[in-house]
Amino acid sequence: MIQNFLHFFADHFDMTGRYLEAASTYARDIDGVIALIGVLVGFWFILSEVAFFWLIFKFRAKDGVKSQYVAGETPEEKRWITWPHMAVLVCDVFIIVGAVWVWYNVKQNLPPAQQTVRVIGQQWAWTFVHPGPDGQLDTGDDIALIDELHVQKGVVYHYKLESRDVLHNFSVPVFRLKQDAIPGRTITGWFEPTKVGEHDIQCAEICGIGHGVMGARIHIESAAEHAAWMSQHSPTRTVASVASSPAPAAR
């Protein structure tokens, strides 16, 4: 029910999704929380500004009219503060429930992994270590690339995020994913791509003079495309190709 509620706001009031594609299973949930906050805060902002300028206009200085001191202590006066205050608290409950639900499902409830990749940040590049054909990380057929991450649509990935030097931030805007990379720690997170395409990866933490050029690309591929890419980049295939190539002619 909470997810449907957030998706309603994401579909009808969200501006992020109109300009930035959503390509993960939880992207719409995060967009929904942002839209919910924007709608509720925007409503009270507009209402308070209308009341503010109406009061200025209605009670502006007039000749022959003395000013009136209002202490705000009578029940009739207090209700103009108490009732809106209670209404704002009710809105806060909706925001808190939605935000906690999304936080739990994105950051705390880790679904079982189908694949695991290692993400390493350093000044000023990303290293992505992909599992090879055996599907296991830290084996002989791992595929390591600089600034290039290849994943398969519809597969749940865990990422092991590390930093070799300073604070970085692994940001994939189309996933609505942002996670700090902290030196000395390995942080586990997850994502599940939902659309095929090529998108930006950013460092969202100022990490030094080269921070602005620390960009990478994520390639979301179909099962057939990902299998073909893996076959072309597998270290075992590369070794076999070199071994089978003819020796150069003697001079």
PyMOL commands that set and color helices and strands:
alter all, ss='L'
color gray80, all
select helices_A, chain A and resi 2-13+16-19+27-58+75-108+173-175+211-213+223-233+235-244
alter helices_A, ss='H'
color red, helices_A
select strands_A, chain A and resi 115-122+125-130+143-146+148-152+157-163+168-172+177-181+187-191+197-203+216-221
alter strands_A, ss='S'
color yellow, strands_A
deselect
rebuild
show_as cartoon
